[in-house]
Amino acid sequence: MFHVDYWYLGLVLSVYSAVPVASAIVVGRLADGSVVNILLLGIVLNLFEVVGNIIYSLHFHVSMPLLGRLVAGVGDGYVSAIYGVLARATTENERTRYFAVIKGSNLLGIAFGPALNFFLKDFNFYIGRWHIDYRTSPGFFMAITWAFFAGIMYLLAYDLSDEVNQYESVSSELCGEKLAKQRQLREAYGIESSGDEHDATLSTEKTTDVVDHGKIVEKKAARETREAVTATFKNALVDIFSKLQVIVPLYALFFSGILHTSLQAITPLVAAERKLNWSETTVVTLFTTWGAEIIVIVFILWFLSPRIPDRVMLLMSAIFGIPASASVFLLDSFPDKVLLPAVFLQGISLAAVVVIGRSMVSKHTNSENQATGQAIVTATTGTCNTVGPLIGSSLFTHEKILATILTGSQILGLLLVILAFKKIKF
């Protein structure tokens, strides 16, 4: 249809991951505020996905695919609001499992989404001058899917953080009522029993209870005041990047993503250039199996997460990442013996950090900065998804340099995990 250079194809593929780096930050700050309806924001951003995919499927100009991916990428920033709301609506003990479910669903789509092409390749019809065929059908199909999802979201979804706020409001009112009643009892009891030693003891106990409840109310008021003051973007960044226990999972997410996307970029090249005699079907099967492996491990770790501390999973990710990246040193000499083990080990490394990465950032971030913290994670993963393929493909002919970068980053990650191990919750 369009005869373009390879760099343009790469730009079309990467722009969808690049745009959320910015949109997730904006959406995260809006979600942390109190003036935006989270559900309405989600529906609006879903419409960006709808419009973007429609534009992507238009074949009237070479710029349409790039513009469509750019518009759709704006909608992908909503993920920071999703995780932010979920963080405020869950306890620290259960957060890892809930976050893993969402990420697992995302990985499921990534792994098996390409299989839809077996269904979409047979599309061949016109809507006016708009030709829907195997080249334009993916955008057409995804536009319908996102529109359907926006309708489901409007009918069924609601803001979980509203329930949390209502609960806190009711708890505060009940605490205030109990405090007022106890004050009345204390005053009445003090008048009727001023000369009785036993009554004085009881009065002291009641006074202590009143003081304790008074402290609870005062602490809540102080927390609300502190949150109102600190809920700025600058303070959110300080809250996130001043803690080693937050920086380490962000580092792990970024460089695990770099390793994963770099291997994804060079795997077809290894199959072709190293004369492995792999067909296109074999390469596609490898990618599908790779995704399935990650999903299975994510499920296993999700099941075990109540029993395995987050910091242990983070350590496991760093340990498996080192041999996976070091295998690149041997790709030139032994591609048939090294590629599959590298892919397998990297799958374990990525799955481990995927399960706990976002929840670890959430657990060590103040409540008023939850969506912003998740926006930082989204920006981090979006950046590595954009940069990783460029690193892998550009350094394919310089594998020693590529292997040194990948292995060095994984070794440094292991050292950072060890350094922050005691500071990490759970």
Buried (B, 14 or more C-beta within 10 A) or exposed (E): EEEEEEEBEBBBBBBBBBBBBBBBBEBBBBBBEEEBEBBEBBBBBBBBBBBBBBBBBBBEEEBBBBBBBBBBBBBBBBBBBBBBBBBBBBEBEEBBBBBBBBBBEEBBEEBEEEEBEEEBEEBEEEEEEBBBBEBBBBBBBBBEBBBEBBEEBEEEEEBBBBEBEEEEEEEBEEBEEBBEEBBEBBEEBBEEBEEEEEBBEEBEEBBEBBEEBBEBBEEBEEEEEEBEEBBBEEBBBEBBEEBBBBBBBBBBBBBBBBBBBBBBBBBBBBBEEBEEEBEEEEBBEBBBBBBBBBBEBBBEBBEEBEEBBBBBBBBBBBBBBBBBBBBBBBBBEEBEEBBBEBBBBBBBBBBBBBBBBBBBBBBBBBBBBBBBBBBBBBBBBBBBBBBBBBBBBEBBEEBEEBBBBBBEBBBEBBEBBEEBBEEBEB
